[in-house]
């Protein structure tokens, strides 16, 4: 079974930062990267179910918080990493309350922090998939309730 590519959508209106983020992420062949320059175009492409969206807080057409809320309402499994020069702690706390996975300020260590955060998200997704697979296997293994007939105390003991 081949794993589907890990989809990352970059939403950044600054052409320079957009290119920097896309280039940094595209260096990993496991990542399928698509870029957007505004919130509307991103929201129109959510049907493609990206794994991660990196989202600039200040976009020309929509506020970052509104885009975040819409993404989470549409598909709560999409992880959103906010990237901005905004350092107001109340804004950051509000973004976390609405489901942001991380908040990264535009600084010299942006690339390292972003790659580290994405790796953490990939690990989380991998663990969730593994748990889901194990649950299915256990359910199959212990689906003997349909194949054993009886309601006696001894049979009920077998079930337990």
N, C-alpha and C positions, 0 to 999 in steps of 0.2 A: 504494500500500500504506500503510494507516494504521498507525502504531505503537501497540502496546498501551500503556495507561496505566502509568506507573511506580508500582509498588505498594510502599508503605511501611507496615510494621506497627510501632506504638508500643506497647511493653510497659513500663508504669510504674504502680506501685501508689499513688503519691501523686496524688490527684485534681488538685491544683493544677499539678504538673509535667506530668501527662498532658494536661491541657487546654492548657497552654503549648506543648508539643511538637506536639500535633495542630493547634492554631491556626497556629503558625509554618509548619508544612509544608503545610497546606491553602491557604495564600496562593498557592502555585504551582498553577495549574490543570492542569499536567501530572502532578501527584502524586495518586494515589488513596490516601488515608490511612485506616487502620483502627486502633482502639486496644483494648488489653487491659490488665487490671489484675493478671493473674497469669500464671505460666508455663504452667499446664495449658491454659488457654483458647487461648493462642498456639499451643502444640504441636498442639492439636486442629484448628487452622486452617492448618497448614503446607501442606496439600494445595492451597491457593490460590496457592502459589508466589510469595510476595512477593519483590521485588528486594532490599529492605533491611529489616532488623529493628533498631529502636533498642531496646536492652534495658537495663533497670535492673538493676544488679548484685544489689541486695537486694530480693527479692520475698517475699511472705508465704508462698508454698507451695513454692518451689524456690530453690536457689542459682543465681545467674547463670551460673556455670561449667557447671553441669549442663544448663541450658537451651541454652547455647552449643554444648556437645558434641552434644546431641540434634539441634539445627538442622543442624549441619555433617554429622552422620551421615545425616540425612534428605535434605538437598540442599546440597551443598557450594557451589553457585553463589549461594546467599543470602548477602549481605554483612551482617555483624552489627556494629553500633556500640554499644559498652557505654557507658552513662551512669550515673555514680554519684558519691557523695561520697567513696567509698573512695580513699585516696591511697597505699596500701601498694604499693610498687614490685614486690614479689614477686608479688602478686596480679595486677597489670597485666601483668607479663611472662608469667605463666601463661596469661592470657586471650589474649595474642597468639600464644603457642605453640599454642593450640587453635583458632586461625583467626579471631580477632576482627580486623576491618578497622581499627578505631580505638577509642580509649578517651577519653571526654570527661568531665571532672569538672563537677559542677554548680556553675557560677560565672557571673559577669556576662556573659562572652562565649560562653556556651553556644549561643545561637541562631546567632551568626555561625559558630562552629566547626562546628556541626551542618550548616548549609547548605553550607558550604565542603566538608566531607567528603562529603556527598551528591552535590555537583556532581562531585567527583573520581571517585566510584564510577560515576556516569552516564557520564563520559568514558571510563573503563576499559571499561565494558560496551559502549559505542558502538564503541570501537576493536576489541574482540574480535569483535563482530558484523561489522564491516567486513572484518576479516582472514578470517573464516569465509566471507563472501560472495566475496571475492577468490579464496580457495582453490578454491571450487566453480567459479567462472568459469574459472580456469586449468585445472582438471581437465577441464572440458568442452572447452576450446580445444585441449588437448593430448591428447585421447583418440584420436589418430590411430593408435595401435598396433592398435586393433581394425579399422581400415579399410585398413591397408596390410599386405599379405601378403608373407611372405618372410623368410628367415633368412640371406641372403647377407651377406658383409662390407659391401657397399655399403649395403644396407638397414639393417644394424645401425648404420652411420655416420649414417644419416638419423635414427634413433631418438635417438642421442646428441646 
